[in-house]
Amino acid sequence: MDTHVKTGGQPVKLHESNRARMLISCPDGPGIVAAVSRFLYEHGANIVQSDQYTMDPEGGMFFMRIEFDLDGLDGRIDALKSDFEAIASQFKMQWNIYQLSRKKKLAIFVSKEDHCLVELLWQWQAGDLDAEISMVVSNHLDMKEYVESFGIPYYHIPVTPETKHEAEQKQLEIVGGKVDLIVLARYMQILSPALIEPYRNRLINIHHSFLPAFVGGKPYAQAYQRGVKIIGATAHYVTEELDGGPIIEQDVQRVSHRDDVSELKRIGRTIERVVLARAVKWHIEDRILVHQNKTVVFN
């Protein structure tokens, strides 16, 4: 059994104190895997997991995720990053190294529907989300008491068409520099570029996705009226294009004429909560690389 130490109030397994993950994106070519592996070996690191994917062996992009152990990592991480710059420059890499001991900090935005928020809080409490939920932000007070029962700060910021700009400024003040990821857990507001840009590829949304898709109000009623046979949900990074950002995860379930609107809603909520939780988990485990408007997910 792993023993635990306390770092910043969060339980950290001892093996995690020396473990890190490296994410790499670069033009494909020979020697990338060898160069990275040799670099880690020469610095005394032990690779415990490695995944790679190339879009096109001739002139495409190459993506890599490596998890490794290195004794005394906390005191050596800066030198490790500095030394890797030469290889990164040689292969024109976009890259980063993340320490497992530095838990990602999350802000969850929610409106009145609670199913996605409840799932995230339950998985976090169970230890399945290896992160710190720093705050919940809402334009309603419905979930305040429930969230605070977990010891998590709850910020109520009402939003109206007249106060939207002011509300977003308050949100930026609250989250700015304090969280690594924002999760829209059925937050029923369209975000402006001022809030999106600082959290590019660090802002995850969940929405229903039907085949065919139904836009506007009462999507489940529309789906019922059309007699759909499949309903689903999509988790994606938020961009300025409404529901058009890079897709992280999707799932669907078959339904039939026997399912009324309330049953479609129930099934839809279940899919939404599972899909969003998967997307958040993969992000905090550094399993996602974004290229243009697509994702590579090493799950």
Summary of the structure (lengths in Angstrom):
residues: 299
radius of gyration: 21.1
end to end distance: 25.1
largest distance: 63.5
contacts: 886
relative contact order: 0.12
helix: 34%
strand: 31%
